[in-house]
Amino acid sequence: MKAKAPLGDLSAEKLDIGDLVGWKEWDPDESLWILNIGLIIDIYVAKIGGREVKMLEIAESKTGKHKKDVMPVSVEVISKVSKKNYR
């Protein structure tokens, strides 16, 4: 039997560690969506409800805090990391 790819795998394929991304979160106190910006520092697989799911860990630019368990489908790339070799 063929193993299923983790949920979110197709969205994660377009992302790289070091990409600058944005995502929105609902602020119930202000009753509005807040735009967050940060750098992807890890792309990993978590097990949720028995299913493997691709997740991101992002360093938020505003606070510097690490935000884990962000689904790749919920982020928008602002700037791709350069693939140049600087040696």
C-alpha positions in Angstrom: 0.0 0.0 0.0 1.3 3.4 -1.0 2.0 5.8 1.9 0.1 9.0 1.9 2.0 12.3 1.7 1.6 14.5 4.7 -1.3 16.9 4.6 0.0 20.3 3.4 2.9 18.7 1.5 2.1 20.4 -1.8 1.9 23.8 -0.1 5.2 23.2 1.7 7.0 22.2 -1.5 6.9 25.9 -2.6 8.5 27.1 0.7 12.1 27.2 1.9 13.7 27.8 5.2 14.6 31.5 5.2 11.6 32.7 3.2 9.9 35.8 4.4 6.2 35.1 4.8 3.0 36.8 6.0 -0.1 35.3 7.6 -3.2 36.6 9.3 -4.6 35.8 12.7 -7.9 36.9 14.2 -7.7 39.3 17.2 -10.9 38.8 19.1 -10.3 41.8 21.4 -10.0 44.2 18.4 -12.4 42.2 16.2 -10.1 42.3 13.2 -7.5 40.4 11.3 -3.8 41.1 12.2 -1.1 40.7 9.6 2.0 38.9 10.9 5.4 38.7 9.1 8.3 36.4 9.8 11.0 34.1 8.6 10.5 30.3 8.2 13.0 28.7 10.4 11.8 25.1 10.1 9.5 22.9 8.0 8.6 19.7 9.8 6.0 16.9 10.0 3.7 16.7 13.0 1.3 13.9 13.8 -2.3 15.2 14.4 -5.2 12.9 15.0 -3.2 10.0 13.6 -2.4 11.9 10.3 1.0 13.4 9.3 0.7 17.1 8.7 3.4 19.5 7.3 3.9 22.5 9.7 6.1 25.5 9.8 8.0 27.2 12.6 8.3 30.9 12.0 10.3 33.6 13.8 8.0 36.6 14.0 9.7 39.8 12.9 7.7 42.0 15.3 8.5 40.0 18.5 11.3 37.6 17.6 9.2 34.8 19.2 9.1 31.4 17.5 5.6 30.5 16.4 5.2 26.7 15.8 2.5 24.7 14.1 1.6 27.1 11.3 0.1 25.3 8.3 1.9 26.1 5.0 -1.4 26.8 3.3 -2.0 29.7 5.6 1.1 31.7 4.7 1.9 33.9 1.7 5.5 34.4 0.5 6.6 38.0 0.6 10.2 37.3 -0.4 12.0 34.0 -1.4 15.3 33.2 0.2 18.2 33.5 -2.3 19.8 30.3 -3.5 23.1 31.9 -4.5 26.3 30.3 -3.4 28.5 33.0 -1.8 31.7 31.1 -1.5 
